[in-house]
Amino acid sequence: MAYTKGNWEVNKRASRNVKCNDITIANCSSGQDGVREDEEIANAKLISAAPDLLEALQTLQTAIGYADDNNTLHVLGKQDIDLIEDAISKAVGV
């Protein structure tokens, strides 16, 4: 994949911006002088979680796609569930 690797985070000094190291990933400011501030901050949180959400979906895809010779679907492990829950928490800002 050709996206910026690393931990995407909401900028602590500018809560509408997403950064990875010194690279700006996204600026979620609408320029409406705070009218949509809550929405802009939520957008930044969701964008910052994109790589984590992708990894969680890939984990889920692997688990769903795995069945043994008896066609038994295998259950996700705790580590997999934790990965998915962490990604969702980051996306919604919990």
C-alpha positions as CSV (number, residue, x, y, z in Angstrom):
1,M,0.0,0.0,0.0
2,A,1.2,3.5,-0.8
3,Y,0.1,5.5,2.2
4,T,2.2,7.2,4.8
5,K,3.5,4.5,7.2
6,G,3.6,5.2,11.0
7,N,1.3,6.2,13.7
8,W,-1.3,8.7,12.5
9,E,-2.4,11.0,15.3
10,V,-4.6,14.0,15.8
11,N,-2.2,17.0,16.3
12,K,-2.3,17.9,20.0
13,R,-1.9,21.6,19.2
14,A,-4.4,21.6,16.3
15,S,-7.2,19.2,17.0
16,R,-8.5,19.3,13.4
17,N,-5.2,18.2,11.9
18,V,-3.8,14.6,11.4
19,K,-0.1,14.1,11.4
20,C,2.4,11.2,11.1
21,N,5.7,12.3,12.4
22,D,6.3,15.6,10.7
23,I,3.9,14.9,7.7
24,T,0.4,16.4,7.6
25,I,-2.0,13.7,6.5
26,A,-5.2,15.8,6.6
27,N,-6.5,19.2,7.7
28,C,-10.2,18.8,8.7
29,S,-10.9,22.5,9.2
30,S,-13.8,23.8,7.2
31,G,-12.9,27.4,7.6
32,Q,-16.3,28.2,9.2
33,D,-14.9,29.7,12.4
34,G,-15.8,27.0,14.8
35,V,-19.4,26.5,13.5
36,R,-18.6,22.8,12.8
37,E,-15.9,22.3,15.4
38,D,-17.2,19.0,16.9
39,E,-17.6,17.5,13.4
40,E,-14.2,18.6,12.3
41,I,-12.5,17.1,15.4
42,A,-14.5,13.9,14.9
43,N,-13.4,13.8,11.2
44,A,-9.8,14.1,12.3
45,K,-10.1,11.3,14.8
46,L,-11.7,9.0,12.2
47,I,-9.0,9.8,9.6
48,S,-6.2,9.2,12.2
49,A,-7.6,5.7,12.8
50,A,-7.6,4.8,9.1
51,P,-4.4,2.6,9.2
52,D,-5.6,0.9,12.4
53,L,-9.0,0.3,10.9
54,L,-7.5,-1.2,7.8
55,E,-5.3,-3.5,9.9
56,A,-8.3,-4.6,11.9
57,L,-10.4,-5.3,8.8
58,Q,-7.6,-7.3,7.3
59,T,-7.4,-9.3,10.5
60,L,-11.2,-9.9,10.4
61,Q,-11.0,-10.8,6.7
62,T,-8.3,-13.4,7.4
63,A,-10.4,-14.9,10.3
64,I,-13.5,-15.0,8.3
65,G,-11.8,-16.5,5.3
66,Y,-10.3,-19.4,7.4
67,A,-12.2,-22.6,7.7
68,D,-10.6,-26.0,8.3
69,D,-11.2,-29.2,6.3
70,N,-14.5,-29.8,8.1
71,N,-15.7,-26.3,7.0
72,T,-15.6,-25.1,10.6
73,L,-15.0,-21.3,10.8
74,H,-12.4,-20.4,13.4
75,V,-13.1,-17.8,16.1
76,L,-10.9,-14.7,16.5
77,G,-8.5,-14.7,19.4
78,K,-8.3,-12.2,22.2
79,Q,-5.4,-10.4,20.5
80,D,-7.4,-10.0,17.3
81,I,-10.4,-8.7,19.2
82,D,-8.2,-6.2,21.1
83,L,-6.8,-5.0,17.8
84,I,-10.3,-4.4,16.4
85,E,-11.6,-2.7,19.5
86,D,-8.5,-0.4,19.7
87,A,-9.0,0.7,16.1
88,I,-12.7,1.5,16.7
89,S,-11.9,3.4,19.9
90,K,-9.3,5.5,18.1
91,A,-11.8,6.2,15.3
92,V,-14.5,7.4,17.7
93,G,-12.2,9.2,20.1
94,V,-12.7,7.1,23.1
